[in-house]
Structure formats: C-alpha cells, structure tokens
Amino acid sequence: MAIGCEHLGISQLSAIAKCAGHETSLAFSPSLFYDRNNLHSPFVSRIFNDEDLLLRRIESQSPDVIAFSPLSGTYQLALRIAKEAKSRLKNVKIVFGGVHTSAVPERVIVQDEVDYVCIGEGDAAFLKILEHVESGGQDPLINTWFKKDQYVVKGPQSDFIQDLDSLPIFDKILWENDLPSNYAYITTSSRGCPYRCSYCFNSFYADTGGCKGTYLRRRSPQHMLYELKLYKRRYNFRVVMFFDDIFSMNRAWLEKFLPEFRKEIKTPFRIFTHAKYVDEKTAKMLADAGCESAEIGVQTLDDEYKDRVLNRREDPKDISNAIRFLKHYGINPKMDHMFGLPNEPIEAQEKAREFYVENPPFSIQTYWTNYYPGTKMFNDACAANIISIEESERLKDGHGMDAFTHANDLIEKERVKIYHAYGLIFKLLPNLPSPLRKRLSLKMVLWIPLFVLPVFSFLTAVVAGFLRRNRDHIFYLKNYLYWIPQYVFRRFNLRFFGATKIFDDERAWRRLGNAGLVRG
C-alpha cells in the first residue's frame, strides 16, 4: 500500500517479488489535500477521504500479504487501514517496514494488526518473509521481527546490499493505473548519504545494516541507463527526477553517465545535491546533459549552530558558489530552509534574509522542523527536555507530524508569526529585482495578521512558480487534475478494481521478462 506519491521502495520490492514468481498489486491513496507535500486542508481532505475506497480495493485483490512502508506522518493511517483490512481478510499477514518502522520497531510489532516488521533494507528480507508466510516456518529471518505465540522472534541484521546492479529495475508497471506516467519519471542511482545531519533519517538508518560494507552505494552508469532507456520507450516521459540524496557526489561516475544520458535519453532532469558537490566543472557537466534544477539543503545560515546542532559542515561561501555556478549554466538552484529548529537564535532568520538578498536562488522552499523518531535531533531534544516524555511517546506513534504547517507544538508560540513573516519574505525574494530585494524587510510584512501570512506565502509561491514555469508546480497540478476526477469515478463505481488491474500488471511485467528486460 502507498500513500500520496510513488514510493521507490515499493517499486523495488514489487520487482523483487515478481522476479521470484509472486504476484503483486497496488492499493494507492493520493491523500488529496493532505498529501504531505504542500496542500493541507483538513476540511477539503475530509471531502476527498478515500479510506473506504482503499479498503474495497484491498478486499477485491484478496492478498495473502499486505506490505506497508509508512513515514512517521502516515503511520497512523497505515495502522487504521491494516486493522480494517485484517478484519475483512481473516488470513492476511501484515508487514510494516520503512523508515518509521526501522526507528521504533518495538512499538510497531506490538500492534495487534502487525505480524512482521522489517528493519533497514528489505530487499532480501521481503522474500524471506513471503517464504515464511507460505511455509509457516519458525526460524528467525534477517532484518525481521515476527510474532510467534506470545513472543517476538528477532532476526539478525544483515549487511547493506553492496551491488545495486544485482537488483531488478524498479517495477513502474505497478503504478500505471494510479499515477500519470507520461510526464515525470522518478528514479534513483544510489542509496545512502555521506552525511549524518541530525534531523535526517540517515543519522540512524545507516546503523541498521551489519558491520561489513558501506552505506553509500551507487548503481553502475550502464545499469542506470538500461532502466531509463527501457521506460523511456514505454512512457516517453518529459522529465527525469533523480531522488539521490546527493546526485553529483561522484565526478568520475558523472563523467561516464551524463554524456550517455544526453545521447540516449535526451530528456531534462532534476536532482538533489549538496553545496560542497557543486563546483563550476560539475555545474557545466550537469547543464550540458540537460539538468534544469538542483535542490540544495541550506536549513540555516547560522554557521556555529549548523555545525553544533545540525552536524552540517558547509559554510555560506559554499552555498553562494553553488548558486552562482548553477545559475551561470542555466540550472535553477532551489534552496531548502527550516523554521523552528531547536534553540536556533531567531537572528539566524535575518542572516538568511541578508544572504538570500545577495545570493538569490530560483526559489526558497521552507519547512517546519519535525522531530522524527530515531534521528539524532529527536534523541538530543529528549535528553535536553525540549521534548517531554509524553510528547516523545506521541511522536513515536506518528502524531503531530507536518513539515508544511506550524502544527509542531514544540515551536515557541511567540516565534511562529516571525517565522511565517520570513516565510513570505523568502517566497518573494527570488522573484524581485535587486533594489526591491534589498528594501524588503521583516518590518514591512510583520504587520500582516498571522492567519493571512501563510495564505500570502502559498499564493506567492504558486503564482511565481507558474509564471516561471517551475516543473514542481506543473507536476503537482497534473497529479491533482488526474486524481480529482479519478476520485469521483471511483466513488461512484465507474472504474474497475482488483482482478482486472492485477491481470494487466502481471501480463505487462511478463512481457518485459520474456524479452529479457527484467534485470539490468
């Protein structure tokens, strides 16, 4: 089951299961107007609530195993669906995996509706779980906890898979009846990250593997190109979105991959990267191959705080150079900035404003700090009593997670309006000429009522995005234009579910397999 958008982990596990002879199908919720990306309207989302449709779809598919990979913000929804699915399908087994499960497996496995939890990477573990369900085995399973009688059987943690080329390519066919496939193609060339930022899941997930091998791994250029060429023929997508944590971290790899990408795929692409991995040569290589945007985490411009609390080492010079090089070669630099970081001096926002005035990127995307269980920031905040015992229990159960509103009650109330005011400033700055950027100050927007500031910020981002042809906005709009009528059709039983979709998916996958195209 998937919520909100395509999950590459689900695509990978489906491919692995199909290669082993299992049938897979998808139950997908777009979670309209509460999609954990930007749009959050409790009233409207209730109108488009599709939990009953999701359960009808699961019931019609009649699976033996249902796998969930929830984030902290979708964990409670996943539990509700799992509980109801288990009441309707008496023999079904429920598997929970993913980042949130790996952070708090002891809390997930005790849920009555959960039979198995997978900790860390699930590529090998998922097949073992499926075999375990079929055979009713008793032995411990790698990377897995499961219930036996009144006990929890805990298997050993295996090493991270080092050879990513040994895995089948992502199963994109799984999503064809649920997401538009001819616009944006989502993929990744690597797993892991060289950094351990305190707020990020990498600060603990890197420790879920065994002691051998490295956490940061990458597919070969040939394997990556193989996947792209295969699905380019099938979908003729218009843009590729690489979800690597840091796409540009290995210049030797880029020098092999990018010229072939330009020759074979001939499609614009977007990346995530880090300021320290963008120099002039890299920016030129990316631009020559068709890179149109690069998203970079900044989070704060207070150097001392960033180093001490966030465990980040880049300085403003790194960021300004990255912005300058990217803009020089026609790549749109998009900066990520966080509000509500624990004990960050409020003056850090003014430092950020001054920096962005002199170094305007294409856009500044703002997020509200969430304390995700398992992360170093979460553990440090608990130790410093920033998070109470009661609040830590709520967060471990997935409550109060929303990076796009100020739903986090741990943010000091007197700072909320100031953050919202800077949020509007950061949305405006990249779209103003230099004289107006320099004049735009906190005092000029702080008089606006608090309830209006988020609305102004949202409208500014939307208008600026469409005027500047930001593909983020186009992609987002296309998904909503696709899914709103789909919701209406499904609500009134104007579309088939279950068996028809499974048959179509399996037939298409078999065609790929029979042509020798399942594995890279």
Summary of the structure (lengths in Angstrom):
residues: 520
radius of gyration: 23.0
end to end distance: 25.7
largest distance: 71.1
contacts: 1685
relative contact order: 0.11
helix: 48%
strand: 13%
